[in-house]
Amino acid sequence: MNGTDMCGTESRKELPLDTSASGCSCRSPAAADESRFGTGDAEYSLEGLNCGHCVESVQKAVTALDGVRAASVALNPGGLSRLVVSGSAADAAVRDAVVSAGYSLATR
């Protein structure tokens, strides 16, 4: 080799920084948005869940909302359970869905 790397530069300091769409997803606008905003997950604390039926009721009510891709509950019987919602549902809509299932969000 003649002392240059694959990009034709002589040192790492000289590597070209191309921010255009070069086929690399890490430089695309969509990738920048996802790394800055995450996956759209929102977390809530739930009160009153004690069993698998409680979990299923909440998950079913929340996943029925427009804009929700997925909802999962981490059950903590006798304590605060955790609801993770993926998507773009409004907090008020999530709260209403949880209440309609017979449970409540914990106050912060």
Secondary structure as GFF3:
##gff-version 3
##sequence-region A 1 108
A	DSSP	three_ten_helix	12	14	.	.	.	ID=ss1
A	DSSP	three_ten_helix	25	27	.	.	.	ID=ss2
A	DSSP	alpha_helix	29	37	.	.	.	ID=ss3
A	DSSP	beta_strand	41	47	.	.	.	ID=ss4
A	DSSP	alpha_helix	52	63	.	.	.	ID=ss5
A	DSSP	beta_strand	68	74	.	.	.	ID=ss6
A	DSSP	beta_strand	81	87	.	.	.	ID=ss7
A	DSSP	alpha_helix	91	100	.	.	.	ID=ss8
A	DSSP	beta_strand	104	105	.	.	.	ID=ss9
###
